[in-house]
Amino acid sequence: MNYNNKRFRPIDLTENAEVSSDTVFEYKQIGNILTSEYQSDQIITGHLIGIVSKDGTIEMRYHQVNKKGELMTGICFSKPELTSTGKIRLHENWQWTSGDKSSGKSILEEL
């Protein structure tokens, strides 16, 4: 699976997420390396980098500076699903590696 130039927006989030439904991730992919820059109402700037496996699963790390001026970091595993309309939906399990180190789940859908 290739995510290059595909855009995703969260459609379901746990409360401890800093991204919002207004956050748009535009993925860039070269080979199996995935990157994205993002921002939201709570995030000044954020970046992610990941490795895409042959089945489309993504293992990624992210770091971001939030509006409180905190540097936040985390790890995320995303599993793709193809919807009936042919769009990609990513089911994510993530955990902060900074702050309270809590974990959460998100669902992102291709725009």
N, C-alpha and C positions, 0 to 999 in steps of 0.2 A: 504494500500500500504506500502511495506517495501523497504526502500532505502539502507539498509545495504550493504556495499561493492560496491555500484554502483558509477561509476565515471561520472562526468559531465563537459562539457566545454562550455563556452559562444559562441553562434553563432551570437548573435545580442546584441549590447550594445548602450546605450546613451553616449554622449561625456563626461559626468561628472563622469563616472565610473573609478575606479582605476584598476579593473581587466581587463584582455585582453583575446584575443582568445587563448593565451598560458596558461592561468590559468586552472588548473585541480582541481576540488573539488572531493575528495573521501569521500563519506558520510558513517558514522557509525551510526547505529540505534539500540537502546535497548528499547524495548517497544515502546512508542511514542516519545522518546527523540532522536533527531538527532544532530550530531556534525560533524565538519569537520575542518581540518587545511589546509591552502593554502598559496601560494605565487605567485608572478608574476614579470614581469619586473619593475613594479612600487611599489610592495609590498614586504617588507622584510619578514614579517610573518603576518598571519591572522588566526582568529578562528571564527567559528560560532556555535551557539547553537539554536535549534528550537524544536518546538512541532509539530508533525504530526497528523492531524485530520484523522478521519475514511475514508474520501474521498481522502486522499493523499495530501491535501492542507497543506503547511508548513508556520507557523509563526515563524520567526527567528530574532535574533539579531546578529550583527557581530561587531568585532573590529579588527583593523589592524594597523600596523606601516608601513608607506610608506617610500620610499627612501629619502624623505625630512626630515625624522625623526619625522613626525607628527603622533600622535595617533588619528586615525579616527574611528568613531562609527556609527552604523546605524541600521535600522529596515527594514525587508523585508518580503513580503508575496508572496509565490510561489504557482501557481496553475498548477497541472500536466495535460498533454495531452499525450495520447498514439498515436504514429505515425503509419503509415501503415506498417512499418517494425517491429513494436512491441517495439520500443525504447520509453523511457520517454522523453518528452520535458517539461521543466518548464518555465512558463510565470511568470516573476517576476516584482513586483512593489516595489520599495525601496526608502528610504529617508535617507540622512545623518542626524544624530543627533548631529554632530559636524561640524566644518568648516562652509561652507556657507549654510548648511541645505537644499540644493537642493534635488530634487527627480529625479528618472529616471526609466527606464524599461530595462530589460534584458531578453534574452531567452537563456536557457541552454539546451544542449541536451546530453543524455546519450551516452557514448563512447562504 
